[in-house]
Amino acid sequence: MREPLEEYFQHGIKIEVIRLLREIVNDDLNRHIVALILKEACCRNNTEREFASDLLVEFVATGLGQIKSIHDGLDIVLKDLDDLALDTPDIDQVVAKFIARGIADEIVTPKFIQKFDVDGKSEKNKLRKCIKKAKGLTNTTQGLARLEHVWGISARSPVRQISRKIKLILKEYLSVGSITETSICIRELQSKQFHHEVVYNMVLLGIESGDFKTIQMLVSLLQALGSSGENLISDYHLKGGLDRILRNIDDIVLDVPHAKRHLASFYRLAAPCIPSQLKLTNEKLYPDGQLDVLDAERRSESRKRSISLTAEQQIPLAQR
């Protein structure tokens, strides 16, 4: 569990960790899974804590766990506050934020913090400080609305913010054409865990443009930034971005009717920098077996022209 969780904290992509959770979850183990996620996140930075909050929401929303699992996991963490303080001195404040954020996300009930009678405990007692802080966070005016940003940045708002910045950077690249400047701008975002957004928006821009030159420029950028170039964007994030495009392609087609054809062009041009296991196949692009109508018509016209040319070549010159 620790290895995929470590990767999740690095990259922010839930695919692998959710897949593993589906294999191991059960009523007896769930509280320990929740406790592990929380304990691992407590000694990390706020971005990774945001990832943990988001993962716990997914854990409940997908039916893998229940609110009781979150409550029981928090109980384990609260009992271990003194030990956890050795690595995280402000552990009471951190766990309080997890509790308050959980209440805002509706995966922790408000009654959870009401069950603790801490008034008789010393003011230095970590459990008392934690529960008091959690109550304070949830009882202030507009407290629940503000808790989306309890970690300073929210994975919901930063993804939108970073996505907007990435789009601006990519549009600037298409205007100026400087791979070096674009690479510097992406590095300055200091958001390595969101590099799958770079790939996603890169491919999406190419698809939406439907322009060969634009797609060619974006492919050149991907080659320069990927593992075959300066390795700024890892194959892990390349997969994450490409997977998202494929998952969303039917929705993209609603706005861009020939999106599948443009996506195939992108893959064809980007073939040298796409690992073999990520190559596009008809099964991936057309899982229902139905080829794009326009593509089918184009192939038909191409065959007709080929047949016509062959027939013409077979006519003796004297008869033409």
N, C-alpha and C positions, 0 to 999 in steps of 0.2 A: 504493500500500500504506500510506503514512504517514497518509493522511486517515482511512480506516476504523479504523486502529490507534489514532489519536488519539481518535476517538469511543469506541472500546472502552475506552480508559483512563479516559475521562470517565464512561461510563455502566455499564460492566461487563457489557454485553449482547453475547454472542458472535455473534449471528445474521449480521450484515452482514460481519464480518471473516472468519468461516468461509466464507460464501458466496463472498467474493473469493478466499480461499485455494484453494477448489475449482477456481476458474478459472485460477489462475496456477501452482499447484505443479507441479514436475517434479524429477527427480533432480538436475539440475545447479543448480537455483535454491533448493532447500529449505534448504541450509546457510546461504545468505545471508538467507533469510526468518527462520530461527531467530536468527541473529546480529543482525538488525535489531530483532526483538522484544526481545531481551536488552539491546541497547545503548539502545533507547528507554526501557526500564524502569529501567535502572540510575540514570538521572539524575532519577527520579521518587520519589514517596513510597512507603511500605511497602504501602499499600492497592493502588496501581497495580502494584507488583512482585508482589503476590499474584495480581492479575489476569493478569499475564504468566505466572506459574508455572501457573496454571489453563489458560491458552490453550495452552501447550506440551503439557500433558497431553492436551487435546482434539485437538491437532495429530497426536499419535501414535495416540490411541485411535480416531480416526475413519479412520485409515489414510491420511491426507493425507501424513504424513511417517513416518519410521522412527527408531528409536533412533540409527542412524548419522547421521541428519540433525541430531539434537540434539548428538551428539558433535562433528560437524564444525562446527556453528555455534558451540559453546563454544570450539573451537580457534581460530576466527577472533577471538572476543572476547578470549581469553587473549593472543593475539599483539598486541592493541591496548591492553593494560592501561595502558601509559604515556600514550598519547594520551587515553584515556577518563578518566584521573585528573585532567586539566585541568578537567573539569566535575564529576567525582565523586571527591574526594580519597580516600575510603575504598573505591575501586572494587574492590580486592582482596578486601575483606571481603564486599562485596555479591555479587560473582560467586561467591565461595565458598559463599554461602548458596543461590544459584541451583543450583550443582552438587549441594550436599548435599540440597536439596529435590527435585531431579531424581532422585537416588538413592532417596529415600524414596518418590517417586511412581512409581518403576520405569521412568522414561524415560531414565535415565542408569545405566549399569552401574558397580558398584564398581571394576571394573578400569580405568575411565577415569582415575581419579586416581592409580592405581598406576603408570601408564606414565610419570609425570613424575618424573625424578630431580632433585630440587631441593636436596638436602643440600649440594652444593658451591657453591651460590649465596649471595650476600650476604644477610644477614638483612633488609636493606632492600629486596631485590628483590621486586617486586610479585607475580611468578609464584610465588615461594617462599612468600610470606605467604598467597597465595590457596589454594594446594594444601594447605599446613599447616593452614589454617583449615578447609577442607573436610573433611580427614581427621579433625580434632578434632571437628567437628560430627557426623560419622557414626560415630565410634568410641566415643562416650561411652555410659554406661548409659542405656538407653531412648532413645538418640539419635534413631533413626528415628521413633519415636512423637512426640517433641517437635518434630520438624521441620515438622509440619503448621502449627505456630505460629511458624515461623522469621521471619516478617515482622511478628510482634507480634500481628496478627490474621489469621485464615485466612478466605478467601472461603467455605469450607465452614461453619466454625463461626459467623462473623459473620452470614452470611445467615440461619442459624437463629436467632441471637440477635436480630438486627434484625427478623426476621419476627415473633418473639414480642413484641418491643416494639411493633411496628406494630399487631399484633392487640389488644394491651392499650390502645393509644391509640384505636383505632377503637371498641373496646367501651366505653371511657370516653365517647367522643363519643356513642354511641347511648344511653348512660345520662344524660348531662348535656345534650347537644345544642348545645354551644358550638363553632361552626366556628372562631372566633378562637383559642380555647385549643388546639384540635386542630392548627391550622396552626402555632402556636408550638412544640408538642411535636414535630411532624414536622421542623421546622427545627432544633430542638435535637439531633436525632439526628445532624446533620452527615454525612448519608450520601446525598447527592444521587444518587450512582451506583446506589442501591438504590430509587429512587422507583418503579420498575416493580413492586417488592414492595408498595408502598402501593396501587397500582391493583389488582394481583392479589388482595390480601387484602380490599380494599374490595368488589370484585365477588363474591369467594368468600363473604364474610359475608352479602351480600345473597341469593345463591343458596341458601346453607344455611338461612337464616331462612325463606325462602318467604313472608315477610310483606311486604305492600305498603308499610306505613308505614316499615319498616326499609329497604327498597330505596329508597324515596323520600328518606329522610334521607341515605343514602349517596350517592345521585345528587346531592343538593344540595351535599354536601361536595365531590364530584368537580368539580362546576361551579365552586365557589368556589376550588378549588385549581388547576384546570386553566388552559389558555391563554385561556379565555373569562373567567377570574377574575383571581386574583393571579399566575398563571403560575408557581406554585411547582412544579407537576408539568408537565413539557413534553409535547408531543405525541409525542416520541420514546419517553418512558417510558410514556405512555398506550398506545401501540401495543405496547410490550413486554409490559405487563401483560395487555392484552386478548388478544394472541396466545397467551400462556401459558394463559389460561383456555380458549381454543378448542382448544389442543393437548391439554389435560387433561380436557376436558368429558366424554368417555366414561368416564373413571375416576371423575369426580365423580358421574356418574349412578348409579354402583354404590352410593354412600352416600346420594345425594339423587335419588330416582327422577324427580322432575319438574324437575331442574336446568335442562334446556334451555328449558322454559317460563319459569322464573324469570329465566334469562339474557336471553331475548327481552324480558321486561318491563323488565329493567334497561336494556337498549339503547334501548328505546322511550322510557323516561323521560329517559334521558341524551342523546337525539338532538341537542339544541342544542349540546352541548359535545364531540361526537364528530365529527372531520373526515369528510368524505364518503367518503374512500378506506378508512376504517375501519368503515363501517357494516356491520351484521350482515345477512347474506343467508341465504336457505334453503340455498344451496349451501355456505356456510361452516358453518352449524349442523348440516345434514344432508347431508354430502358423499356418503353412499351413496344419497341420494334417498328414504330412509325417514323420513317425518315421525313425530314422537312419537305413539304410539298414543293417549294421553290427549288430546293436542291434536286429533287427527283425530276422536275421538269427540265432543269438545266442539264442533268445527265442524259435525259431523253433527247434533248435538242443536240447535245454533243454527239450522241450515237447516230442520229439522223445525218448530221453533217459528215461524220466519218464514213457512213455507208454511201452517202451521195458522192463523196470524193473518191471512194474506192471504185464505185461504179463508173464514174467519169474516166478514171485512169484506165479502166479495162476497155473503153471504147477505142477502136483503132483511130489513129490520127486522121485518116482519110475520110472517116465518117463524121468527124466533128464539125 
